[in-house]
Amino acid sequence: MLHLQFLGTFHVTFAHGREASIDTARGKALLAYLVIENDRAHLREQLATMFWPEADQKSAMQSLRQALYKLKRALQPEQIGAKTKDPPYFTITRQDVAFNFDSEHWSDVELFSALIRTSQQHVHHSIQACPECIAGLEEAVELYRGEFLSGLTLPDADDFEAWRLARQEWLRAQMMRALITLASFYEHRRDFGAAQRFLLRLLELEPLDEDAHRRLIRLYALDHQRAAALQQFETARRVLAQQLNAQPTQATLQLFQEIQRGDFPPLEPAAIGSPYKGLYPFSLEDRVDFYGREETVEFLHRRVPPRCGSLPRPGGGPRASSQDPARRRPVDEPSAYGKRYAG
């Protein structure tokens, strides 16, 4: 199994920890390109022009042959017994080259992109109410160790650089969108510490995002961290002044002044200091807190004797008694949790 890490610095290892020995930046760049663009084969002439644009055609083709030979050797798995003619990671002909999508490999970019794509294509009322998508986004942001191919450049290969920068920007944009979604999710759940962590990661990627600064200031204030809120305002003011020669907008200044005066609007009265979620209003997004408990409730309905009185079903209150068939959920009616129940 080959492990390919391109988010952050280039790092390629085998499953047992042996590092693949790829010495040149051009060899690393060629491997990354073939792995990411593995949905098709690439003509040798196009690869030669892309990675050795300043060489003549004959020299560029010779350099490509040498680079592929070195990559094949570097990615040659340790084998017991007879060796195969070619390693399983490439499909190479006289005309074209491709990375074998079906080979035994793991790629952080492939997994990151798949997790993002799944959350975008999944059918749900709101991503804020979808526990699978939130879990997927959290897994995705953990994979993002840094910008795509950080530190790996080929200044003389314009086509490769254009591809690298475009791919880097797309991945970065997906990461930022995921962080904003996760911050909103945890803010809604009043888990201000988690929301703050995601916003801090967002500001690492984009220090000039004043909206993120303002949201973080607000979250610190809601979390009763007045000093941290005021310090974050100073950080935002300093960064904007140094990088853009600009001052914070009126919305940010107004929030700062309210916190400074001590009259920043508090949370809803029912939520202040209360560890019990049921003491403040529910919305559709709160369904995520009760996801996966349907089987437990149904088990209780089967096991609790009838004389014990009312036992609420999912989505029902104290009056949704197991002894009241009229209040049971019809078989074909979707519940608030997105599943169907047999009454």
TIZAPA-983464 format. One record per residue (C-alpha): residue in three letters; x, y, z; residue number from 1. Coordinates in steps of 0.05 Angstrom, whole numbers, plus 5000, padded with zeros to 4 digits. Layout:
// residues N
+--------+------+------+------+-----+
| residu |   px |   py |   pz | num |
+--------+------+------+------+-----+
|    ALA |    X |    Y |    Z | NUM |
...
+--------+------+------+------+-----+
END
This chain:
// residues 343
+--------+------+------+------+-----+
| residu |   px |   py |   pz | num |
+--------+------+------+------+-----+
|    MET | 5000 | 5000 | 5000 |   1 |
|    LEU | 5028 | 5067 | 4978 |   2 |
|    HIS | 5011 | 5128 | 5021 |   3 |
|    LEU | 5011 | 5193 | 4981 |   4 |
|    GLN | 5007 | 5258 | 5020 |   5 |
|    PHE | 5003 | 5322 | 4979 |   6 |
|    LEU | 4965 | 5367 | 5028 |   7 |
|    GLY | 5023 | 5404 | 5060 |   8 |
|    THR | 5092 | 5381 | 5042 |   9 |
|    PHE | 5101 | 5324 | 4993 |  10 |
|    HIS | 5108 | 5258 | 5030 |  11 |
|    VAL | 5104 | 5188 | 5000 |  12 |
|    THR | 5113 | 5124 | 5041 |  13 |
|    PHE | 5096 | 5051 | 5039 |  14 |
|    ALA | 5048 | 5020 | 5090 |  15 |
|    HIS | 5105 | 4994 | 5134 |  16 |
|    GLY | 5137 | 5063 | 5138 |  17 |
|    ARG | 5191 | 5058 | 5085 |  18 |
|    GLU | 5197 | 5125 | 5050 |  19 |
|    ALA | 5197 | 5128 | 4975 |  20 |
|    SER | 5263 | 5158 | 4951 |  21 |
|    ILE | 5244 | 5212 | 4901 |  22 |
|    ASP | 5301 | 5262 | 4899 |  23 |
|    THR | 5282 | 5315 | 4848 |  24 |
|    ALA | 5227 | 5367 | 4851 |  25 |
|    ARG | 5208 | 5350 | 4779 |  26 |
|    GLY | 5200 | 5276 | 4796 |  27 |
|    LYS | 5155 | 5294 | 4855 |  28 |
|    ALA | 5115 | 5342 | 4812 |  29 |
|    LEU | 5106 | 5290 | 4757 |  30 |
|    LEU | 5081 | 5238 | 4807 |  31 |
|    ALA | 5033 | 5286 | 4840 |  32 |
|    TYR | 5005 | 5306 | 4772 |  33 |
|    LEU | 4994 | 5234 | 4749 |  34 |
|    VAL | 4962 | 5214 | 4815 |  35 |
|    ILE | 4913 | 5273 | 4817 |  36 |
|    GLU | 4897 | 5270 | 4743 |  37 |
|    ASN | 4887 | 5194 | 4744 |  38 |
|    ASP | 4821 | 5193 | 4707 |  39 |
|    ARG | 4857 | 5188 | 4640 |  40 |
|    ALA | 4923 | 5170 | 4606 |  41 |
|    HIS | 4970 | 5227 | 4587 |  42 |
|    LEU | 5008 | 5231 | 4521 |  43 |
|    ARG | 5083 | 5228 | 4530 |  44 |
|    GLU | 5092 | 5289 | 4485 |  45 |
|    GLN | 5045 | 5331 | 4529 |  46 |
|    LEU | 5080 | 5310 | 4593 |  47 |
|    ALA | 5148 | 5325 | 4563 |  48 |
|    THR | 5126 | 5394 | 4542 |  49 |
|    MET | 5092 | 5408 | 4608 |  50 |
|    PHE | 5151 | 5389 | 4653 |  51 |
|    TRP | 5210 | 5407 | 4608 |  52 |
|    PRO | 5184 | 5466 | 4567 |  53 |
|    GLU | 5252 | 5497 | 4554 |  54 |
|    ALA | 5283 | 5434 | 4525 |  55 |
|    ASP | 5276 | 5412 | 4453 |  56 |
|    GLN | 5228 | 5355 | 4439 |  57 |
|    LYS | 5281 | 5301 | 4436 |  58 |
|    SER | 5314 | 5323 | 4501 |  59 |
|    ALA | 5247 | 5332 | 4536 |  60 |
|    MET | 5225 | 5261 | 4516 |  61 |
|    GLN | 5291 | 5232 | 4541 |  62 |
|    SER | 5283 | 5269 | 4608 |  63 |
|    LEU | 5212 | 5242 | 4614 |  64 |
|    ARG | 5237 | 5170 | 4602 |  65 |
|    GLN | 5289 | 5178 | 4656 |  66 |
|    ALA | 5240 | 5209 | 4705 |  67 |
|    LEU | 5190 | 5153 | 4695 |  68 |
|    TYR | 5244 | 5101 | 4703 |  69 |
|    LYS | 5266 | 5132 | 4769 |  70 |
|    LEU | 5194 | 5137 | 4794 |  71 |
|    LYS | 5182 | 5063 | 4777 |  72 |
|    ARG | 5243 | 5044 | 4817 |  73 |
|    ALA | 5226 | 5089 | 4875 |  74 |
|    LEU | 5156 | 5061 | 4880 |  75 |
|    GLN | 5177 | 4989 | 4870 |  76 |
|    PRO | 5146 | 4950 | 4927 |  77 |
|    GLU | 5188 | 4900 | 4966 |  78 |
|    GLN | 5169 | 4831 | 4940 |  79 |
|    ILE | 5183 | 4761 | 4961 |  80 |
|    GLY | 5200 | 4712 | 4906 |  81 |
|    ALA | 5197 | 4729 | 4832 |  82 |
|    LYS | 5192 | 4802 | 4814 |  83 |
|    THR | 5140 | 4828 | 4766 |  84 |
|    LYS | 5162 | 4865 | 4704 |  85 |
|    ASP | 5129 | 4930 | 4723 |  86 |
|    PRO | 5106 | 4959 | 4789 |  87 |
|    PRO | 5030 | 4962 | 4796 |  88 |
|    TYR | 5025 | 5038 | 4803 |  89 |
|    PHE | 5035 | 5058 | 4730 |  90 |
|    THR | 5008 | 5039 | 4663 |  91 |
|    ILE | 5061 | 5059 | 4612 |  92 |
|    THR | 5059 | 5049 | 4537 |  93 |
|    ARG | 5099 | 5079 | 4480 |  94 |
|    GLN | 5046 | 5132 | 4471 |  95 |
|    ASP | 5020 | 5150 | 4540 |  96 |
|    VAL | 5028 | 5145 | 4615 |  97 |
|    ALA | 4976 | 5137 | 4671 |  98 |
|    PHE | 4975 | 5125 | 4745 |  99 |
|    ASN | 4936 | 5062 | 4760 | 100 |
|    PHE | 4873 | 5084 | 4797 | 101 |
|    ASP | 4860 | 5012 | 4819 | 102 |
|    SER | 4929 | 5002 | 4849 | 103 |
|    GLU | 4938 | 4993 | 4924 | 104 |
|    HIS | 4946 | 5066 | 4945 | 105 |
|    TRP | 4918 | 5119 | 4991 | 106 |
|    SER | 4917 | 5192 | 4974 | 107 |
|    ASP | 4899 | 5248 | 5022 | 108 |
|    VAL | 4875 | 5292 | 4964 | 109 |
|    GLU | 4830 | 5237 | 4937 | 110 |
|    LEU | 4799 | 5225 | 5006 | 111 |
|    PHE | 4792 | 5299 | 5021 | 112 |
|    SER | 4758 | 5312 | 4955 | 113 |
|    ALA | 4712 | 5252 | 4963 | 114 |
|    LEU | 4690 | 5274 | 5032 | 115 |
|    ILE | 4676 | 5345 | 5008 | 116 |
|    ARG | 4639 | 5319 | 4947 | 117 |
|    THR | 4597 | 5272 | 4989 | 118 |
|    SER | 4574 | 5328 | 5035 | 119 |
|    GLN | 4556 | 5371 | 4975 | 120 |
|    GLN | 4517 | 5316 | 4938 | 121 |
|    HIS | 4483 | 5285 | 4998 | 122 |
|    VAL | 4408 | 5297 | 5000 | 123 |
|    HIS | 4389 | 5331 | 5065 | 124 |
|    HIS | 4345 | 5389 | 5088 | 125 |
|    SER | 4405 | 5425 | 5116 | 126 |
|    ILE | 4477 | 5406 | 5126 | 127 |
|    GLN | 4471 | 5434 | 5196 | 128 |
|    ALA | 4421 | 5378 | 5210 | 129 |
|    CYS | 4461 | 5322 | 5177 | 130 |
|    PRO | 4508 | 5285 | 5225 | 131 |
|    GLU | 4540 | 5243 | 5169 | 132 |
|    CYS | 4560 | 5305 | 5130 | 133 |
|    ILE | 4587 | 5341 | 5192 | 134 |
|    ALA | 4628 | 5280 | 5210 | 135 |
|    GLY | 4655 | 5277 | 5139 | 136 |
|    LEU | 4675 | 5350 | 5140 | 137 |
|    GLU | 4711 | 5341 | 5206 | 138 |
|    GLU | 4750 | 5283 | 5176 | 139 |
|    ALA | 4766 | 5325 | 5115 | 140 |
|    VAL | 4794 | 5384 | 5154 | 141 |
|    GLU | 4838 | 5337 | 5193 | 142 |
|    LEU | 4869 | 5314 | 5127 | 143 |
|    TYR | 4886 | 5385 | 5107 | 144 |
|    ARG | 4957 | 5392 | 5136 | 145 |
|    GLY | 4973 | 5451 | 5093 | 146 |
|    GLU | 4967 | 5479 | 5022 | 147 |
|    PHE | 4972 | 5431 | 4964 | 148 |
|    LEU | 5045 | 5413 | 4948 | 149 |
|    SER | 5070 | 5467 | 4996 | 150 |
|    GLY | 5141 | 5487 | 4978 | 151 |
|    LEU | 5143 | 5447 | 4913 | 152 |
|    THR | 5149 | 5493 | 4852 | 153 |
|    LEU | 5177 | 5488 | 4782 | 154 |
|    PRO | 5190 | 5561 | 4763 | 155 |
|    ASP | 5208 | 5544 | 4691 | 156 |
|    ALA | 5146 | 5501 | 4678 | 157 |
|    ASP | 5089 | 5550 | 4669 | 158 |
|    ASP | 5036 | 5498 | 4651 | 159 |
|    PHE | 5051 | 5457 | 4713 | 160 |
|    GLU | 5051 | 5518 | 4757 | 161 |
|    ALA | 4984 | 5541 | 4729 | 162 |
|    TRP | 4955 | 5471 | 4744 | 163 |
|    ARG | 4986 | 5469 | 4814 | 164 |
|    LEU | 4960 | 5538 | 4833 | 165 |
|    ALA | 4890 | 5524 | 4807 | 166 |
|    ARG | 4887 | 5458 | 4844 | 167 |
|    GLN | 4915 | 5491 | 4907 | 168 |
|    GLU | 4864 | 5546 | 4905 | 169 |
|    TRP | 4806 | 5498 | 4895 | 170 |
|    LEU | 4827 | 5455 | 4954 | 171 |
|    ARG | 4839 | 5516 | 4997 | 172 |
|    ALA | 4769 | 5543 | 4980 | 173 |
|    GLN | 4737 | 5476 | 4998 | 174 |
|    MET | 4775 | 5476 | 5064 | 175 |
|    MET | 4752 | 5546 | 5081 | 176 |
|    ARG | 4680 | 5529 | 5065 | 177 |
|    ALA | 4683 | 5467 | 5109 | 178 |
|    LEU | 4712 | 5507 | 5167 | 179 |
|    ILE | 4657 | 5559 | 5162 | 180 |
|    THR | 4604 | 5504 | 5161 | 181 |
|    LEU | 4634 | 5470 | 5222 | 182 |
|    ALA | 4641 | 5535 | 5260 | 183 |
|    SER | 4567 | 5550 | 5248 | 184 |
|    PHE | 4547 | 5480 | 5268 | 185 |
|    TYR | 4583 | 5483 | 5335 | 186 |
|    GLU | 4561 | 5555 | 5348 | 187 |
|    HIS | 4489 | 5532 | 5341 | 188 |
|    ARG | 4502 | 5477 | 5391 | 189 |
|    ARG | 4532 | 5528 | 5440 | 190 |
|    ASP | 4599 | 5491 | 5436 | 191 |
|    PHE | 4637 | 5556 | 5430 | 192 |
|    GLY | 4705 | 5525 | 5442 | 193 |
|    ALA | 4699 | 5480 | 5381 | 194 |
|    ALA | 4671 | 5537 | 5339 | 195 |
|    GLN | 4730 | 5580 | 5360 | 196 |
|    ARG | 4780 | 5527 | 5339 | 197 |
|    PHE | 4751 | 5522 | 5269 | 198 |
|    LEU | 4751 | 5597 | 5261 | 199 |
|    LEU | 4823 | 5601 | 5284 | 200 |
|    ARG | 4842 | 5550 | 5230 | 201 |
|    LEU | 4804 | 5592 | 5180 | 202 |
|    LEU | 4843 | 5654 | 5199 | 203 |
|    GLU | 4908 | 5615 | 5191 | 204 |
|    LEU | 4888 | 5605 | 5118 | 205 |
|    GLU | 4860 | 5675 | 5108 | 206 |
|    PRO | 4885 | 5726 | 5160 | 207 |
|    LEU | 4850 | 5783 | 5124 | 208 |
|    ASP | 4780 | 5754 | 5130 | 209 |
|    GLU | 4747 | 5807 | 5173 | 210 |
|    ASP | 4681 | 5769 | 5177 | 211 |
|    ALA | 4719 | 5710 | 5209 | 212 |
|    HIS | 4753 | 5758 | 5258 | 213 |
|    ARG | 4686 | 5789 | 5277 | 214 |
|    ARG | 4653 | 5720 | 5287 | 215 |
|    LEU | 4711 | 5699 | 5331 | 216 |
|    ILE | 4706 | 5763 | 5372 | 217 |
|    ARG | 4632 | 5750 | 5381 | 218 |
|    LEU | 4643 | 5677 | 5402 | 219 |
|    TYR | 4695 | 5697 | 5453 | 220 |
|    ALA | 4645 | 5747 | 5482 | 221 |
|    LEU | 4589 | 5695 | 5484 | 222 |
|    ASP | 4637 | 5647 | 5518 | 223 |
|    HIS | 4651 | 5700 | 5573 | 224 |
|    GLN | 4722 | 5710 | 5548 | 225 |
|    ARG | 4721 | 5786 | 5546 | 226 |
|    ALA | 4796 | 5795 | 5546 | 227 |
|    ALA | 4805 | 5746 | 5489 | 228 |
|    ALA | 4750 | 5782 | 5450 | 229 |
|    LEU | 4784 | 5849 | 5458 | 230 |
|    GLN | 4852 | 5819 | 5440 | 231 |
|    GLN | 4822 | 5788 | 5377 | 232 |
|    PHE | 4797 | 5857 | 5357 | 233 |
|    GLU | 4867 | 5885 | 5365 | 234 |
|    THR | 4894 | 5828 | 5323 | 235 |
|    ALA | 4844 | 5842 | 5268 | 236 |
|    ARG | 4858 | 5917 | 5270 | 237 |
|    ARG | 4933 | 5907 | 5266 | 238 |
|    VAL | 4929 | 5857 | 5208 | 239 |
|    LEU | 4882 | 5901 | 5167 | 240 |
|    ALA | 4926 | 5962 | 5179 | 241 |
|    GLN | 4991 | 5926 | 5161 | 242 |
|    GLN | 4967 | 5887 | 5101 | 243 |
|    LEU | 4912 | 5932 | 5071 | 244 |
|    ASN | 4925 | 5999 | 5103 | 245 |
|    ALA | 4852 | 5996 | 5125 | 246 |
|    GLN | 4811 | 6000 | 5189 | 247 |
|    PRO | 4758 | 5951 | 5214 | 248 |
|    THR | 4688 | 5962 | 5186 | 249 |
|    GLN | 4633 | 5995 | 5227 | 250 |
|    ALA | 4602 | 5928 | 5244 | 251 |
|    THR | 4667 | 5904 | 5276 | 252 |
|    LEU | 4678 | 5971 | 5311 | 253 |
|    GLN | 4607 | 5969 | 5339 | 254 |
|    LEU | 4616 | 5899 | 5366 | 255 |
|    PHE | 4682 | 5919 | 5398 | 256 |
|    GLN | 4651 | 5979 | 5431 | 257 |
|    GLU | 4592 | 5939 | 5458 | 258 |
|    ILE | 4639 | 5888 | 5489 | 259 |
|    GLN | 4684 | 5943 | 5516 | 260 |
|    ARG | 4624 | 5976 | 5550 | 261 |
|    GLY | 4598 | 5910 | 5576 | 262 |
|    ASP | 4530 | 5914 | 5542 | 263 |
|    PHE | 4541 | 5861 | 5489 | 264 |
|    PRO | 4474 | 5824 | 5480 | 265 |
|    PRO | 4475 | 5759 | 5520 | 266 |
|    LEU | 4448 | 5691 | 5500 | 267 |
|    GLU | 4375 | 5674 | 5506 | 268 |
|    PRO | 4356 | 5673 | 5580 | 269 |
|    ALA | 4338 | 5599 | 5577 | 270 |
|    ALA | 4407 | 5581 | 5551 | 271 |
|    ILE | 4450 | 5621 | 5599 | 272 |
|    GLY | 4487 | 5575 | 5646 | 273 |
|    SER | 4442 | 5516 | 5629 | 274 |
|    PRO | 4473 | 5449 | 5611 | 275 |
|    TYR | 4405 | 5422 | 5589 | 276 |
|    LYS | 4390 | 5431 | 5516 | 277 |
|    GLY | 4315 | 5422 | 5527 | 278 |
|    LEU | 4311 | 5487 | 5566 | 279 |
|    TYR | 4317 | 5530 | 5504 | 280 |
|    PRO | 4280 | 5527 | 5437 | 281 |
|    PHE | 4291 | 5471 | 5387 | 282 |
|    SER | 4298 | 5479 | 5312 | 283 |
|    LEU | 4307 | 5430 | 5255 | 284 |
|    GLU | 4382 | 5431 | 5263 | 285 |
|    ASP | 4374 | 5402 | 5334 | 286 |
|    ARG | 4354 | 5336 | 5304 | 287 |
|    VAL | 4429 | 5319 | 5299 | 288 |
|    ASP | 4431 | 5313 | 5375 | 289 |
|    PHE | 4381 | 5256 | 5374 | 290 |
|    TYR | 4404 | 5219 | 5312 | 291 |
|    GLY | 4412 | 5144 | 5321 | 292 |
|    ARG | 4368 | 5136 | 5382 | 293 |
|    GLU | 4307 | 5110 | 5346 | 294 |
|    GLU | 4324 | 5037 | 5358 | 295 |
|    THR | 4333 | 5050 | 5433 | 296 |
|    VAL | 4265 | 5083 | 5438 | 297 |
|    GLU | 4232 | 5026 | 5400 | 298 |
|    PHE | 4266 | 4975 | 5445 | 299 |
|    LEU | 4238 | 5011 | 5506 | 300 |
|    HIS | 4169 | 5010 | 5475 | 301 |
|    ARG | 4173 | 4935 | 5467 | 302 |
|    ARG | 4200 | 4922 | 5537 | 303 |
|    VAL | 4163 | 4971 | 5582 | 304 |
|    PRO | 4099 | 4940 | 5610 | 305 |
|    PRO | 4034 | 4975 | 5590 | 306 |
|    ARG | 4018 | 4992 | 5662 | 307 |
|    CYS | 4078 | 5038 | 5665 | 308 |
|    GLY | 4037 | 5091 | 5627 | 309 |
|    SER | 4063 | 5139 | 5575 | 310 |
|    LEU | 4129 | 5134 | 5540 | 311 |
|    PRO | 4143 | 5186 | 5487 | 312 |
|    ARG | 4163 | 5165 | 5418 | 313 |
|    PRO | 4214 | 5204 | 5376 | 314 |
|    GLY | 4186 | 5271 | 5357 | 315 |
|    GLY | 4129 | 5266 | 5409 | 316 |
|    GLY | 4120 | 5296 | 5477 | 317 |
|    PRO | 4092 | 5265 | 5541 | 318 |
|    ARG | 4024 | 5257 | 5508 | 319 |
|    ALA | 4052 | 5214 | 5451 | 320 |
|    SER | 4037 | 5152 | 5493 | 321 |
|    SER | 4050 | 5081 | 5471 | 322 |
|    GLN | 3979 | 5068 | 5497 | 323 |
|    ASP | 3948 | 5117 | 5449 | 324 |
|    PRO | 3946 | 5088 | 5378 | 325 |
|    ALA | 3917 | 5152 | 5350 | 326 |
|    ARG | 3980 | 5189 | 5368 | 327 |
|    ARG | 4028 | 5138 | 5339 | 328 |
|    ARG | 4066 | 5158 | 5276 | 329 |
|    PRO | 4036 | 5128 | 5212 | 330 |
|    VAL | 4080 | 5076 | 5178 | 331 |
|    ASP | 4093 | 5118 | 5116 | 332 |
|    GLU | 4101 | 5186 | 5150 | 333 |
|    PRO | 4174 | 5210 | 5153 | 334 |
|    SER | 4195 | 5230 | 5222 | 335 |
|    ALA | 4232 | 5294 | 5241 | 336 |
|    TYR | 4295 | 5251 | 5241 | 337 |
|    GLY | 4290 | 5232 | 5168 | 338 |
|    LYS | 4270 | 5159 | 5180 | 339 |
|    ARG | 4205 | 5121 | 5179 | 340 |
|    TYR | 4175 | 5083 | 5237 | 341 |
|    ALA | 4126 | 5026 | 5243 | 342 |
|    GLY | 4073 | 5049 | 5293 | 343 |
+--------+------+------+------+-----+
END
